[in-house]
Amino acid sequence: MSVDLVAEVLASCARTPRATAIIDAKGREVTFGALRERSLRVRDTLVSAGLRPGEGVLYAVRPSPEAIAVALGVVGAGGTLILADPGLAPGVLEARLRVASPGWVVAESLLYLVTSARPLRGLVRRRGVLLPALGRAAARHAYTGPWLPGVPGRAIRLDGGHAGSLRPGAGDGGTGSGGPGAGGPGPGVAGWGAAGSGAAGSGAAGSGVAGPRGMGSGTPGSSAAGSGVAGSSAAGSSAAGSGVAGSSAAGAGVAGAGVAGSGVAGAGVGGGGPGGIPGAGGGPGGDRLAGGGASEVRGAELESPAAVIFTSGTTAHPRGVVHTRASLAAGLEIFRARFPLQPGDVVHTDGLMLGLPALIGGATWSMPGATMQGREITHLYQVPVEAARLESVPPSVRHLLLGSAPAPPAVLKKCMAMTNGQVHSIYAMTEALPISVASAEEKLDYPQGDLLGPPLPGVGVRVTEEQELIVSGPHIARGYLGEAPLTEVPTGDLVRLDADGNIVLLGRKKDMLLRDGFNIYPSLYEPSIAALPGVREAAIVGLADPETGDEEVVLALVAGEGFQEGAVRRRLPDLMDAGALPDRIVVLPELPVSGRSQKLDRAALREIVN
């Protein structure tokens, strides 16, 4: 029986409305009741404004509790989230938007500003935020935060007044970090607040708009105080004045770069921007759409699209993965069955795959910020390259979870040394979240190949004659944008199933090398080589002979303490088939990585060793 993602989250919110649902990047807390109320009001506002079921919504809100509430509201209204990665080249993003054809844009007012004002647009592009001018998109527009220049005149405001934004430190019964909110003193947990109440000067944290990993990631920004929306942020700074001088672009790739009144001071906050339509909350004198109490969740087609996530393809032919409310909910349930989450647990992650199961289970979602200390984190999620940089983890951590990219043995060993809890590696793909889980101990003890673990309950797998892994189950994506529906998903990974039913990775289908008629699967050998004394990382690539097509096999190593190339060479015959032994070894200071998940960039590595 299919379940509804939004209904699951809102039902959990209703069970424990006073408990802490989310801790934001600055350590401020938001209750389950506040999250539920905000999500329902966003949903009702969009429905009243005419959002049609299945209509695409380009989603550009920085990581924050508000971002979660807006996403739930959009999907609850029947919209399809189109996740925009701000680090993409403009041509790639524009090509993807042409294919997706969103009917709506939902973004923070600050992102409308920084993508429309020429000086700011150049500044944020230099910091890696490459979003096009959002206000020029031929679509309906809605925004969060105070009105700022760049917000289209007829845009619908999703917060303020009765449709108040989710604001840590402001609200009915919350004090947060900056003083009492509109509701007076409370237990230090954020609730609701109207525009004009709250704590001035709270800055936004986190660069990035929701992307394939979920809510993006980044470093805390700082705000520039001014009169009006001093240091405005998605997390909820105050609207205590009449101007917008000093609003900060922190978190959008412009850490602490203040506008400081340059053509912005004096822009009204309370009524939105010029040209707003009555009843839409977009302009002066316009009443906000949402009024009264938020209504209960409405029924929806569970198999209707909920999110489009672009993961592959070219500029000419972008490829977007389409997930439904049911497929996302099924994936989260599979994950929760493996890692049960309950009230009292604190899950530290910037990704939806672990954050939403936390909320459904009544646990607290902790969003990354400047520090993890003082949060009593029980479950910590890290991309391996991030885990490699950690110096310590809180002693409260019971489960350290690694995902989004393969975890080298050195990282597994480091994580095991840093925590008394369990270390796990999660195998998943955007089209099928998740597939399997293996512990660090199991992976390090496995004799040959990269152990991925047994398929999780509910996940179907089969292996083709070419050894490619095919995945099926209720959690797989509906399909690719504009293509026929999927019943199973080819992973592109070459695997074998051992006698115990474990999936063992041999390599990527496109990464397989061919030399003298012998098929070489890099991932079959790389973990064992990387586990050798003095070796930090290892990768195998092939350089094709332009005449014969045969490949020279190159082993690239990153040296660690005590590295001796001769000792490594002597051990290789014990770890590799004779037909796979490298033609040469190259020692590099580091291996090239790419993308948000920082995966090994084999194409770049081939260029380096060629």
TORKERO-501426 format. One record per residue (C-alpha): residue in one letter; x, y, z. Coordinates in steps of 0.25 Angstrom, whole numbers, padded with zeros to 4 digits, always signed. Example, Ala and Ser with C-alpha at 12.3 -4.5 7.8 and 13.67 -1.06 7.14 Angstrom:
<recs>
A+0049-0018+0031
S+0055-0004+0029
</recs>
This chain:
<recs>
M+0000+0000+0000
S+0006+0014-0004
V+0008+0024+0006
D+0008+0039+0004
L+0021+0047+0007
V+0015+0060+0012
A+0004+0053+0020
E+0014+0045+0027
V+0022+0057+0031
L+0010+0065+0035
A+0004+0054+0043
S+0017+0053+0051
C+0017+0068+0053
A+0003+0067+0059
R+0007+0056+0069
T+0017+0064+0076
P+0014+0079+0073
R+0023+0085+0084
A+0035+0076+0082
T+0047+0081+0074
A+0046+0077+0059
I+0058+0085+0053
I+0071+0091+0059
D+0076+0102+0049
A+0090+0105+0045
K+0091+0115+0056
G+0086+0105+0067
R+0072+0111+0067
E+0060+0102+0069
V+0047+0100+0061
T+0035+0092+0067
F+0028+0081+0060
G+0015+0089+0061
A+0021+0102+0055
L+0027+0093+0043
R+0013+0087+0041
E+0006+0101+0041
R+0015+0107+0032
S+0015+0096+0022
L+0000+0096+0022
R-0001+0111+0020
V+0009+0111+0008
R+0001+0100+0002
D-0012+0107+0004
T-0007+0120-0001
L-0002+0113-0014
V-0015+0106-0016
S-0023+0119-0015
A-0013+0126-0024
G-0016+0115-0035
L-0005+0105-0035
R-0010+0093-0043
P-0007+0079-0039
G+0006+0074-0046
E+0010+0088-0050
G+0026+0090-0049
V+0031+0099-0038
L+0046+0104-0039
Y+0050+0103-0025
A+0061+0113-0020
V+0062+0114-0005
R+0074+0113+0003
P+0076+0102+0013
S+0068+0105+0025
P+0055+0101+0033
E+0047+0110+0024
A+0053+0103+0012
I+0047+0090+0017
A+0033+0096+0020
V+0033+0102+0006
A+0036+0089+0000
L+0026+0082+0007
G+0016+0092+0004
V+0019+0092-0011
V+0017+0077-0012
G+0005+0077-0003
A-0001+0087-0012
G+0001+0077-0024
G+0013+0084-0030
T+0025+0077-0035
L+0038+0082-0029
I+0049+0085-0040
L+0062+0086-0032
A+0072+0096-0037
D+0087+0094-0034
P+0093+0108-0033
G+0107+0103-0037
L+0103+0099-0051
A+0108+0106-0063
P+0097+0115-0068
G+0095+0108-0081
V+0093+0095-0074
L+0083+0100-0065
E+0075+0108-0075
A+0075+0095-0084
R+0069+0088-0072
L+0059+0098-0070
R+0054+0098-0084
V+0052+0083-0083
A+0045+0084-0070
S+0037+0097-0074
P+0033+0101-0059
G+0020+0109-0058
W+0024+0115-0045
V+0037+0120-0038
V+0037+0120-0023
A+0050+0127-0017
E+0055+0135-0006
S+0054+0150-0009
L+0069+0151-0006
L+0072+0141-0018
Y+0063+0150-0027
L+0071+0162-0023
V+0085+0156-0025
T+0081+0149-0038
S+0075+0162-0044
A+0084+0173-0039
R+0096+0174-0048
P+0107+0177-0038
L+0102+0166-0029
R+0100+0156-0040
G+0115+0157-0044
L+0119+0156-0029
V+0111+0143-0026
R+0115+0137-0040
R+0130+0138-0035
R+0126+0131-0022
G+0119+0119-0030
V+0105+0123-0031
L+0101+0123-0045
L+0086+0124-0045
P+0080+0132-0056
A+0072+0145-0053
L+0060+0138-0046
G+0051+0150-0048
R+0051+0149-0063
A+0046+0134-0064
A+0033+0133-0072
A+0025+0128-0060
R+0017+0131-0048
H+0025+0135-0036
A+0024+0134-0021
Y+0035+0138-0011
T+0039+0137+0004
G+0045+0148+0012
P+0042+0163+0011
W+0040+0169-0003
L+0053+0173-0009
P+0057+0179-0023
G+0057+0168-0033
V+0044+0162-0028
P+0034+0162-0039
G+0023+0172-0036
R+0012+0162-0037
A+0019+0151-0029
I+0011+0145-0018
R+0017+0146-0004
L+0018+0133+0004
D+0021+0139+0018
G+0017+0151+0027
G+0004+0153+0033
H-0005+0141+0034
A+0004+0133+0025
G+0016+0136+0034
S+0030+0130+0031
L+0036+0120+0039
R+0045+0128+0047
P+0054+0123+0058
G+0054+0133+0069
A+0040+0139+0066
G+0027+0134+0069
D+0016+0130+0078
G+0023+0124+0090
G+0037+0125+0085
T+0049+0133+0089
G+0060+0127+0080
S+0074+0134+0079
G+0070+0148+0078
G+0060+0152+0088
P+0045+0150+0090
G+0036+0148+0078
A+0022+0153+0075
G+0016+0143+0085
G+0024+0147+0097
P+0034+0139+0105
G+0034+0124+0103
P+0042+0112+0105
G+0053+0116+0095
V+0047+0109+0084
A+0043+0116+0071
G+0028+0117+0067
W+0021+0127+0058
G+0023+0142+0056
A+0017+0152+0047
A+0026+0162+0039
G+0032+0173+0049
S+0034+0163+0060
G+0047+0155+0064
A+0061+0157+0065
A+0069+0167+0056
G+0082+0163+0051
S+0081+0148+0049
G+0089+0144+0037
A+0086+0132+0027
A+0095+0120+0027
G+0098+0111+0016
S+0102+0113+0001
G+0093+0105-0009
V+0079+0103-0013
A+0073+0090-0012
G+0080+0080-0021
P+0082+0065-0023
R+0087+0063-0009
G+0074+0070-0003
M+0076+0083+0003
G+0090+0087-0001
S+0102+0090+0008
G+0111+0102+0011
T+0118+0110+0021
P+0111+0120+0031
G+0110+0134+0026
S+0110+0147+0034
S+0100+0159+0033
A+0102+0174+0032
A+0093+0181+0041
G+0085+0192+0036
S+0071+0199+0038
G+0060+0190+0034
V+0063+0176+0030
A+0076+0175+0037
G+0083+0163+0033
S+0071+0157+0026
S+0071+0142+0025
A+0063+0130+0021
A+0064+0126+0035
G+0056+0138+0039
S+0062+0151+0043
S+0053+0163+0047
A+0045+0172+0039
A+0046+0183+0049
G+0048+0195+0041
S+0044+0202+0028
G+0056+0200+0019
V+0065+0188+0015
A+0078+0194+0017
G+0089+0184+0021
S+0082+0172+0017
S+0093+0161+0015
A+0095+0152+0003
A+0102+0142+0013
G+0099+0127+0009
A+0096+0130-0005
G+0111+0129-0008
V+0114+0143-0004
A+0117+0141+0011
G+0115+0154+0018
A+0114+0163+0006
G+0104+0174+0010
V+0095+0182+0001
A+0096+0193+0011
G+0086+0202+0005
S+0091+0203-0009
G+0079+0206-0016
V+0071+0197-0007
A+0069+0205+0006
G+0055+0210+0007
A+0048+0199+0000
G+0036+0195+0007
V+0035+0182+0015
G+0021+0181+0021
G+0013+0182+0008
G+0023+0175-0002
G+0027+0182-0015
P+0021+0191-0025
G+0010+0186-0034
G+0005+0175-0025
I-0009+0169-0027
P-0019+0171-0017
G-0021+0158-0009
A-0007+0152-0013
G+0002+0159-0003
G+0011+0164-0014
G+0009+0179-0014
P+0006+0191-0005
G-0008+0189+0001
G-0010+0175-0004
D-0016+0166+0007
R-0009+0153+0008
L-0015+0141+0002
A-0015+0131+0014
G-0025+0135+0025
G-0030+0128+0037
G-0025+0115+0041
A-0018+0106+0032
S-0026+0094+0027
E-0024+0080+0028
V-0016+0072+0017
R-0023+0070+0004
G-0023+0057-0004
A-0015+0056-0016
E-0011+0046-0026
L+0001+0038-0020
E+0007+0035-0033
S+0007+0049-0038
P+0021+0055-0039
A+0026+0062-0027
A+0041+0065-0031
V+0050+0066-0043
I+0065+0064-0040
F+0074+0066-0052
T+0086+0056-0050
S+0092+0053-0064
G+0090+0056-0079
T+0096+0067-0088
T+0093+0082-0090
A+0086+0078-0103
H+0078+0066-0096
P+0077+0068-0081
R+0072+0056-0073
G+0063+0059-0061
V+0059+0048-0051
V+0044+0049-0047
H+0040+0044-0033
T+0026+0043-0028
R+0020+0045-0014
A+0019+0030-0013
S+0033+0027-0018
L+0040+0037-0009
A+0031+0032+0003
A+0035+0017+0000
G+0049+0020-0001
L+0049+0027+0013
E+0041+0016+0019
I+0052+0006+0014
F+0063+0015+0020
R+0055+0016+0033
A+0053+0001+0034
R+0069+0000+0034
F+0071+0011+0043
P+0059+0013+0052
L+0058+0027+0057
Q+0050+0032+0069
P+0047+0044+0078
G+0060+0047+0085
D+0069+0044+0073
V+0076+0056+0067
V+0080+0054+0052
H+0091+0063+0047
T+0090+0064+0031
D+0088+0074+0020
G+0081+0063+0012
L+0066+0060+0010
M+0069+0045+0010
L+0072+0045+0025
G+0065+0058+0029
L+0051+0054+0025
P+0051+0040+0032
A+0056+0047+0044
L+0044+0056+0044
I+0034+0045+0041
G+0040+0037+0053
G+0038+0049+0062
A+0053+0051+0063
T+0060+0064+0062
W+0067+0069+0049
S+0080+0076+0052
M+0085+0085+0040
P+0100+0087+0038
G+0105+0100+0043
A+0118+0105+0049
T+0119+0094+0060
M+0112+0081+0064
Q+0115+0083+0079
G+0104+0084+0089
R+0094+0077+0080
E+0094+0063+0085
I+0095+0057+0071
T+0092+0042+0070
H+0092+0040+0055
L+0103+0048+0047
Y+0103+0047+0031
Q+0115+0051+0024
V+0120+0050+0009
P+0133+0043+0010
V+0142+0055+0006
E+0135+0063+0017
A+0138+0052+0027
A+0152+0051+0023
R+0153+0066+0028
L+0147+0063+0042
E+0156+0064+0054
S+0146+0059+0063
V+0131+0055+0065
P+0122+0058+0077
P+0123+0046+0087
S+0107+0045+0086
V+0108+0040+0072
R+0103+0025+0071
H+0103+0024+0056
L+0112+0031+0046
L+0107+0029+0032
L+0115+0031+0019
G+0108+0033+0006
S+0107+0040-0008
A+0121+0034-0012
P+0130+0022-0009
A+0137+0022+0004
P+0152+0019+0003
P+0158+0010+0013
A+0166+0021+0020
V+0153+0029+0022
L+0146+0017+0028
K+0157+0014+0037
K+0158+0029+0042
C+0143+0029+0044
M+0144+0016+0052
A+0155+0023+0061
M+0147+0035+0063
T+0134+0029+0069
N+0130+0018+0078
G+0117+0017+0070
Q+0115+0009+0057
V+0120+0014+0043
H+0112+0010+0031
S+0113+0012+0016
I+0100+0015+0009
Y+0099+0010-0006
A+0088+0018-0014
M+0085+0026-0026
T+0076+0037-0029
E+0067+0028-0037
A+0066+0018-0025
L+0068+0023-0011
P+0074+0014-0004
I+0079+0001-0009
S+0088-0006+0001
V+0096-0003+0014
A+0109-0009+0019
S+0117-0006+0032
A+0131-0001+0031
E+0136-0014+0038
E+0129-0022+0027
K+0135-0014+0016
L+0149-0014+0021
D+0149-0029+0024
Y+0144-0033+0010
P+0155-0040+0003
Q+0153-0035-0012
G+0144-0024-0017
D+0136-0013-0011
L+0125-0019-0002
L+0112-0011-0003
G+0104-0021+0006
P+0091-0028+0004
P+0079-0022-0003
L+0070-0015+0007
P+0056-0021+0010
G+0047-0017-0002
V+0058-0015-0012
G+0058-0024-0023
V+0072-0027-0031
R+0076-0035-0043
V+0089-0036-0050
T+0090-0036-0065
E+0099-0045-0074
E+0108-0033-0075
Q+0108-0032-0059
E+0101-0019-0058
L+0092-0018-0046
I+0077-0015-0049
V+0069-0010-0037
S+0054-0010-0035
G+0044-0007-0024
P+0033+0003-0019
H+0044+0013-0017
I+0049+0015-0031
A+0047+0027-0039
R+0035+0028-0048
G+0044+0031-0060
Y+0052+0041-0067
L+0046+0054-0071
G+0039+0052-0085
E+0042+0037-0085
A+0034+0025-0083
P+0031+0020-0069
L+0041+0011-0062
T+0039-0002-0056
E+0053-0005-0052
V+0066+0004-0052
P+0079+0000-0058
T+0090+0005-0049
G+0102+0006-0058
D+0110-0002-0047
L+0116-0015-0050
V+0114-0025-0039
R+0114-0039-0034
L+0105-0046-0023
D+0113-0054-0014
A+0108-0067-0007
D+0101-0059+0005
G+0094-0050-0005
N+0103-0038-0003
I+0105-0028-0015
V+0119-0027-0018
L+0123-0015-0027
L+0133-0018-0038
G+0133-0004-0045
R+0125+0005-0053
K+0120+0000-0066
K+0127+0012-0073
D+0139+0010-0065
M+0143-0004-0069
L+0156-0005-0076
L+0160-0015-0087
R+0175-0020-0089
D+0179-0032-0097
G+0165-0037-0097
F+0164-0036-0081
N+0153-0028-0075
I+0158-0020-0063
Y+0148-0015-0053
P+0155-0004-0045
S+0146-0004-0032
L+0149-0019-0031
Y+0164-0015-0027
E+0164-0001-0022
P+0159-0003-0008
S+0169-0014-0005
I+0181-0005-0011
A+0176+0007-0003
A+0176-0001+0010
L+0191-0004+0008
P+0201+0002+0018
G+0205+0016+0014
V+0194+0018+0004
R+0183+0028+0006
E+0175+0026-0007
A+0176+0018-0020
A+0170+0019-0034
I+0172+0011-0047
V+0169+0017-0060
G+0172+0013-0075
L+0178+0021-0086
A+0174+0015-0099
D+0184+0013-0111
P+0178+0021-0123
E+0181+0010-0132
T+0178-0003-0125
G+0168+0002-0115
D+0176-0006-0104
E+0178+0001-0091
E+0190+0005-0083
V+0186+0002-0069
V+0191+0013-0059
L+0190+0012-0044
A+0189+0026-0037
L+0192+0026-0022
V+0192+0037-0012
A+0203+0034-0002
G+0201+0034+0013
E+0210+0033+0025
G+0221+0022+0023
F+0218+0021+0008
Q+0228+0012+0000
E+0225+0010-0015
G+0234-0003-0015
A+0226-0009-0004
V+0213-0006-0011
R+0218-0012-0024
R+0222-0025-0017
R+0208-0026-0011
L+0200-0024-0023
P+0201-0038-0029
D+0194-0043-0016
L+0182-0033-0018
M+0180-0033-0033
D+0178-0043-0044
A+0191-0044-0053
G+0183-0038-0065
A+0180-0026-0057
L+0193-0022-0052
P+0197-0007-0055
D+0206-0004-0066
R+0211+0008-0058
I+0209+0015-0044
V+0207+0030-0042
V+0208+0036-0029
L+0199+0049-0027
P+0197+0059-0016
E+0182+0057-0018
L+0172+0050-0027
P+0163+0060-0035
V+0148+0060-0030
S+0136+0067-0036
G+0121+0070-0033
R+0114+0073-0020
S+0117+0059-0015
Q+0132+0060-0018
K+0133+0047-0026
L+0146+0043-0032
D+0147+0050-0046
R+0153+0039-0055
A+0153+0047-0067
A+0161+0058-0060
L+0170+0047-0055
R+0173+0041-0069
E+0177+0055-0073
I+0186+0057-0061
V+0193+0043-0063
N+0194+0044-0079
</recs>
